[in-house]
Each structure stands twice: as structure tokens, then as C-alpha cells.
Amino acid sequence: MNEPIDIDPNYLTDQLKALLAIPSPTGFTDEAVRHTAKELERLGLEVKLTRRGAIRALRPGAAERPARGIVSHLDTLGAQVKALKDNGRLELVSIGHWSARFAEGARASILSSKGTYRGSILPLKASGHTFNEEIDTQPTGWPYVEMRVDALARDKKDLVQLGIEVGDIVAVDPQPEFIGNGFIVSRHLDNKAGVAVMLATLEAMQRQEIEAPVDSYWLFTIGEEVGVGASAALVPEIASLVAIDNGTTAPGQNSQEFGVTLAMADQTGPFDYHLSKKLYELCTEHGIRVQKDVFRFYRSDAASAVEAGHDVRTALLTFGVDASHGYERIHLHALISLAKLTAQYVASEVQIERDAEEVSGLRGFTRQKVRKAEQGLNPDEPDAQ
């Protein structure tokens, strides 16, 4: 497809702001699902939900197979009440894998059956006037923080009276800031920014009436942060699955906060050779900035789909995030770049036609040709003779 993709940055950021305003730690995602499903219906897609609320939205193409899947997750990190403490505060455990270092000082909501209570997550020794240098030497970890409830909670009895119970979900405030130079700082950009990218891609494709050669399924999962992800959202028609999630702009990584970061592997191993190659070539063809990276301590919806037994090609497209799972920062340039690439991919021609069938013969099977590389020797050196 040679037609340029016109991504609306205002629509993208409006959707991201709306999503960040909806608390959705894993286990408490219904309202985020409702918001996203309604927007998908408004954009004209056929929307179906699994029993627990994963979204599968269909955008028809010229053929049903081999369909393409695009996936992001609606759930975020959070916490859960582990115990009601005798001092009237709450012991917490994390939802998802994130450090209590980034929880210290956070404002949050306790989502109890009797209503929502506000509070702060604090280290056990929070007062410098009392503990002096011990506030800097105490350990870091979830056993060393507690939640102070902004209500009359002097002891465990008061907490029971308030209706706060073990197991209540704690939603941490995102505290978003959209800066005029394109930077966005917030918690939970992983992966509400990915959801916003998908919606912005669809909005552009629907508005520009961009046709696709095959059906595409737009999947939004609700348990990625705890490893479940896209395990139950796929249908047999889907032959390739592209996950959109965060990359890591940290020392030793090649991810950037600008352009597309194409992940070549994560902790579960390499992504599909042919699908990743196609995505990289689409970036080159359409002038989309791209860099490659490998993630060692990372998994996504793509991994959960394969581990659940889905025989699909997988790839991972990411927007570079600084301080992932902490006080995260991204740039709008990366989000727009991802949306452009996703639209180009969905509209591109099918290269591996045999993927229409789940099992078939050798005819049409792919090749991975090994070409002899130039040795790069200096002709003045003896070994080059």
C-alpha cells in the first residue's frame, strides 16, 4: 500500500488520557474493557468478549485466512491487600512484577466492597524526625511498605468497620503529564499506550477507508501482567500475531523513545524470522524510523499465546519506555510511528499463502537462505591473497 497513513495525534492522546483515567490493575479490568469495546463499536468493528472480558474485534478483509492478529493488554500493575495491620494500616502484595521502590510515596485507591478509599503507600519508617537516618537504610521490598488509609483507621478494628478486606484491589494513581514537546510521563503507559496505538491505527484506517487483503483481529487482553495474556483470545483463522507493548530504553539496550523498536527476542526466545523481517522491511519502505533490540527479562502477549499452544507466527513492536514498570516516560513520536507501521502491515499483501491452513505439505513452505558474507579483509594483508 503506497497511500500515506494519517494518524491523528489528538485522537491518540485523547484515548490514552481516557484509558489512564480508568483504574485497571489485573483483576479489575471491566470498566477499561467497556470503554475500549464501545470505542471499537463506534469505529465500526464487530466486537466480541470472552467470558472474563478479553476483547476480540474483527475488521474484515478481502479473505478470511490467513488472518492477522494485533494485540495489546488493558491490565496494569497494581497491588492487593495482604493483611489488615494492628496499627490501622494495610500490608500489600504486588499485582504483576514491579518494585516496591516505585510504590513508595504513591497515591492510590483501595477498591473495597463498601466503596473506594484513598491512601498513600509509605515505607514502614517514613518519618525522618522519628527514625533519622534509618529511613535511608531500611530495606526495599513489599514487606517494608504499608498503605496509610485516609480515613479513621487507628487499628485493625477500624479497618474492619470501614469494610476493607484482605484481597481488596489497590489501584495506583497514574499521575499522567503530557508535555508540549511530545514527552508523556505516567505510570501504566505499559500498556495503555499500546491500546491507544491500536485504536489510533483503526481510526485512521476506517477514516481513510484503507482495505486489507485478509481479516484482521484486534485483541485486547486482561491478564498480561500476570502471564496469562493472549492465551485465550485467539481464533484458528489467525496465522500471525503482532504484539504492541513497551520496549526498555535502559543502559545496554538498543530501544529508543523515538520511532519503532522491533524486538527480535525476549526471554522466551526469538520471534518469528519471517514476520519480523517483513515488519522491518515495511519500516524501510515507508520511511518509518526503526531500531532492533533483544529483551532478556521480558515477556508479552505473544509469549502467552504460543505457550498456550497456538501455532502462530509472532512478533513484538514496542515504543521505548524509560523506567519501565516505574515512573514511565515515552514520546508521542514512537506511538505515531507504531500506528503507521501497524496500518501498513495490516494493509500489506500476504507473503506466505500456505499459512491459511493450520497444517499443510511442504509446497509453499518458507526458506531461510544463508548467503555468504563479504569477509571484509584488508587487501594489503597477507591473508587476503
C-alpha positions in Angstrom: 0.0 0.0 0.0 1.5 3.3 -1.1 -1.1 5.6 0.4 0.3 7.5 3.4 -1.2 6.8 6.8 -2.7 9.9 8.5 -2.6 9.2 12.2 -4.5 11.7 14.3 -2.2 12.6 17.3 -5.1 14.3 19.1 -7.3 11.2 18.9 -4.4 9.0 20.1 -3.6 11.2 23.1 -7.2 11.7 24.0 -7.7 7.9 24.1 -4.5 7.5 26.2 -5.8 10.1 28.6 -9.2 8.4 28.9 -7.6 5.0 29.4 -5.2 6.3 32.1 -8.2 7.7 34.0 -9.8 4.3 34.3 -8.2 2.1 37.0 -7.5 -1.4 35.6 -5.0 -3.4 37.6 -5.1 -7.1 36.7 -8.3 -8.5 38.2 -10.2 -5.2 38.0 -10.4 -4.5 34.2 -14.2 -4.4 33.5 -14.5 -0.7 33.0 -11.4 -0.5 30.8 -12.9 -3.3 28.7 -16.3 -1.4 28.4 -14.6 1.8 27.3 -12.5 0.1 24.7 -15.3 -2.2 23.4 -17.6 0.8 23.0 -14.9 2.8 21.1 -14.3 -0.2 18.8 -18.0 -0.5 18.1 -18.1 3.3 17.3 -15.3 2.7 14.8 -17.5 0.1 13.1 -15.8 -3.2 14.2 -17.6 -6.4 15.2 -16.8 -6.8 18.9 -16.9 -10.0 20.9 -15.8 -10.6 24.5 -14.6 -13.7 26.2 -16.2 -14.8 29.5 -13.7 -12.8 31.5 -13.6 -9.8 29.2 -10.8 -10.2 26.7 -11.8 -8.3 23.5 -11.7 -9.7 20.0 -12.7 -7.2 17.4 -12.9 -8.1 13.7 -12.0 -5.8 10.8 -12.9 -7.7 7.6 -10.5 -8.0 4.7 -10.8 -9.5 1.3 -10.3 -13.0 2.6 -10.8 -14.7 5.9 -7.4 -16.5 6.0 -4.6 -16.3 6.9 -5.9 -13.6 9.3 -3.7 -11.3 11.2 -3.9 -10.5 14.9 -2.8 -7.3 16.7 -2.7 -7.5 20.4 -2.2 -5.2 23.5 -3.2 -5.6 27.1 -5.6 -3.4 29.1 -4.5 -4.6 32.6 -1.8 -2.8 34.5 0.3 -3.3 37.6 -1.2 -2.7 41.0 -1.4 -4.2 44.5 -3.7 -6.2 46.7 -4.4 -6.1 50.4 -2.5 -8.9 52.1 -3.4 -8.2 55.7 -5.1 -5.7 58.0 -2.4 -4.5 60.4 -2.8 -3.7 64.1 -1.6 -0.1 63.5 -4.6 0.5 61.2 -2.5 0.3 58.0 -2.5 -2.3 55.2 0.1 -4.8 54.2 0.3 -5.2 50.4 1.4 -7.6 47.8 2.1 -6.6 44.2 -0.1 -7.4 41.2 2.4 -8.1 38.5 6.2 -7.8 38.8 7.2 -4.3 39.9 9.5 -3.0 42.7 8.2 -1.6 45.9 10.8 1.1 45.3 8.4 2.7 42.8 5.4 2.2 45.1 6.9 4.3 48.0 5.1 7.7 48.0 2.4 6.7 45.6 -1.2 7.8 46.0 -3.7 5.0 45.4 -7.3 3.9 45.8 -8.5 0.8 47.8 -11.4 -0.7 45.8 -13.4 -2.2 48.6 -16.9 -3.6 48.5 -18.2 -0.7 50.6 -16.6 2.0 48.3 -13.3 3.5 47.3 -10.9 4.7 49.9 -7.9 6.9 49.2 -4.5 6.4 50.7 -0.7 6.5 50.4 1.9 3.7 50.1 4.7 4.5 52.5 7.8 2.8 53.8 7.5 1.4 57.3 9.8 4.1 58.6 8.5 7.2 56.9 9.3 10.0 59.4 12.8 11.4 59.3 12.0 13.3 62.6 11.5 9.9 64.3 13.8 7.5 62.6 16.6 9.8 61.4 19.0 8.0 59.1 17.1 4.7 59.4 14.7 6.0 56.7 17.6 5.7 54.2 19.0 2.4 55.5 15.8 0.3 55.8 15.4 -2.4 53.1 13.4 -2.0 49.9 10.6 -4.5 49.2 6.9 -5.2 49.6 7.3 -6.4 53.2 8.8 -3.0 54.0 5.9 -0.8 52.8 2.4 -0.3 54.1 -0.7 1.6 53.0 -1.9 4.5 55.1 -5.7 4.9 54.6 -7.2 8.4 54.5 -10.0 7.5 56.9 -10.4 6.9 60.6 -8.2 3.8 60.8 -6.4 3.6 64.1 -6.3 -0.1 64.3 -7.4 -3.4 62.7 -11.0 -3.0 64.2 -11.4 0.4 62.4 -10.3 -1.1 59.1 -12.9 -3.9 59.5 -15.6 -1.3 60.3 -14.6 0.6 57.1 -15.3 -2.6 55.1 -11.7 -3.0 53.9 -10.9 -6.7 53.5 -8.0 -9.0 52.6 -7.9 -9.3 48.8 -9.2 -5.8 48.0 -7.5 -4.4 44.9 -5.3 -1.3 45.2 -5.1 0.9 42.1 -2.1 3.1 42.0 -2.6 6.6 40.6 -1.0 7.1 37.1 -0.2 10.8 37.6 0.0 11.5 33.9 1.7 14.5 32.4 1.5 15.3 28.7 4.3 17.7 27.9 4.2 20.1 25.0 7.4 18.7 23.4 5.8 15.3 22.9 7.0 13.5 26.0 4.4 11.7 28.1 5.2 10.8 31.7 2.9 8.5 33.7 2.5 5.1 35.4 0.7 2.4 33.4 1.9 3.5 30.0 2.6 -0.2 29.8 0.3 -0.9 28.2 -2.4 1.7 27.9 -0.2 3.4 25.3 -0.2 0.3 23.3 -4.0 0.2 23.4 -4.1 3.8 22.3 -1.8 3.0 19.4 -4.2 0.3 18.2 -7.3 2.5 18.5 -5.5 5.3 16.6 -4.5 2.8 13.9 -8.0 1.7 13.5 -9.4 5.2 13.5 -7.0 6.2 10.7 -7.8 3.0 8.6 -11.5 3.5 9.0 -11.4 7.2 8.2 -9.2 6.7 5.2 -11.2 3.6 4.1 -8.0 1.5 3.8 -8.7 -2.0 2.6 -6.8 -5.1 3.7 -6.2 -8.4 1.8 -7.2 -10.5 4.8 -9.2 -10.2 8.0 -7.6 -8.7 11.0 -8.4 -9.3 14.6 -7.8 -6.6 17.2 -7.2 -8.2 20.5 -7.2 -6.6 24.0 -6.2 -8.9 26.8 -6.8 -8.5 30.6 -4.1 -10.6 32.3 -0.8 -10.0 30.6 0.9 -8.6 33.7 0.4 -11.9 35.5 1.5 -14.0 32.5 -1.9 -15.0 31.1 -2.1 -12.5 28.2 -3.4 -13.8 24.8 -3.6 -17.4 25.9 -7.4 -17.5 25.3 -8.1 -14.6 22.9 -7.1 -16.1 19.5 -9.2 -17.9 16.9 -7.9 -20.6 14.4 -8.1 -18.1 11.5 -5.2 -16.1 13.0 -1.9 -17.1 11.4 0.3 -14.2 12.7 0.2 -12.3 15.9 1.8 -8.9 16.4 2.0 -7.7 20.0 2.3 -4.0 20.7 3.9 -3.2 24.1 6.7 -1.3 25.7 10.4 -1.5 25.0 13.1 -0.7 27.5 15.3 2.4 27.0 17.9 1.5 29.6 21.7 1.1 29.6 22.7 -1.9 27.5 19.5 -1.8 25.4 19.0 -0.5 21.8 15.5 0.7 22.3 14.7 4.4 21.9 11.9 6.7 22.8 11.5 7.6 19.1 10.4 5.5 16.2 9.6 1.8 16.3 11.7 -0.6 18.4 11.4 -4.1 16.8 12.0 -6.8 19.4 13.9 -9.7 17.9 13.7 -11.8 21.0 12.6 -11.9 24.6 13.2 -14.3 27.5 11.1 -16.9 25.7 13.4 -16.9 22.6 13.5 -15.4 19.1 10.3 -14.0 17.4 9.3 -15.3 14.0 12.0 -14.7 11.5 9.8 -14.0 8.5 7.2 -11.8 10.3 9.9 -9.7 12.0 11.7 -9.4 8.7 8.5 -8.2 7.0 7.9 -5.6 9.6 11.4 -4.2 9.4 11.2 -4.0 5.6 7.9 -2.2 5.8 9.6 0.4 8.0 12.3 0.8 5.4 9.8 1.0 2.6 7.7 3.7 4.2 10.3 5.8 5.9 9.4 4.8 9.4 12.3 5.1 11.9 13.2 1.7 13.4 15.8 0.0 15.6 16.1 -3.6 16.8 16.5 -4.8 20.3 16.6 -8.0 22.4 15.0 -8.2 25.8 16.3 -10.6 28.5 13.8 -10.1 31.3 10.6 -9.6 29.3 7.6 -11.5 28.0 4.4 -10.3 26.2 1.0 -11.4 25.0 2.8 -13.1 22.1 4.6 -15.5 24.5 1.5 -16.4 26.4 -0.3 -17.3 23.1 2.5 -19.6 22.0 2.8 -21.2 25.4 -0.9 -21.9 25.4 -0.5 -24.0 22.2 -1.4 -21.5 19.4 0.7 -22.3 16.3 1.0 -18.7 15.1 3.9 -16.6 13.9 4.7 -13.9 16.5 6.4 -10.5 16.5 6.7 -7.7 19.0 6.6 -4.0 18.2 7.5 -1.6 21.0 7.5 2.0 22.0 10.6 2.8 24.0 9.8 3.4 27.7 12.3 4.9 30.2 12.0 3.4 33.7 9.6 0.6 32.7 7.3 -0.6 35.5 8.2 2.6 37.4 7.7 6.3 36.6 7.5 5.6 32.9 8.3 8.1 30.1 7.6 7.8 26.4 7.4 10.1 23.4 4.4 10.6 21.0 6.8 10.1 18.0 7.1 6.4 18.9 3.4 6.0 19.3 2.6 7.5 15.9 5.4 5.5 14.3 3.9 2.3 15.7 0.4 3.2 14.4 1.7 3.9 10.9 3.6 0.6 10.8 0.6 -1.3 12.1 -1.6 0.1 9.5 0.9 -0.6 6.7 1.2 -4.2 8.0 -2.5 -4.9 8.1 -2.9 -3.5 4.6 0.1 -5.3 3.1 -0.1 -8.3 0.8 0.2 -11.8 2.2 3.6 -13.3 1.6 3.1 -16.8 3.0 -0.1 -18.1 1.5 0.2 -21.6 3.0 -0.4 -20.0 6.4 -4.1 -20.0 5.5 -4.1 -23.7 6.6 -3.0 -24.8 10.1 -1.3 -27.9 8.6 -0.3 -28.5 5.0 2.5 -30.0 2.9 6.0 -28.8 2.0 4.7 -26.9 -1.0 5.0 -23.2 -0.4 6.9 -23.6 2.9 9.3 -20.8 3.8 13.0 -20.7 3.2 15.8 -19.1 5.3 18.6 -18.8 2.8 22.2 -18.4 4.2 24.2 -16.2 2.0 28.0 -16.0 2.0 29.0 -12.6 3.5 31.9 -10.5 2.3 34.9 -11.2 4.6 36.0 -7.5 4.8 39.7 -8.3 4.7 42.3 -5.6 4.0 43.8 -6.5 0.5 47.2 -5.3 1.8 47.2 -8.1 4.5 48.9 -11.5 3.6 45.8 -13.5 4.5 43.8 -11.6 1.8 45.9 -13.0 -1.1 
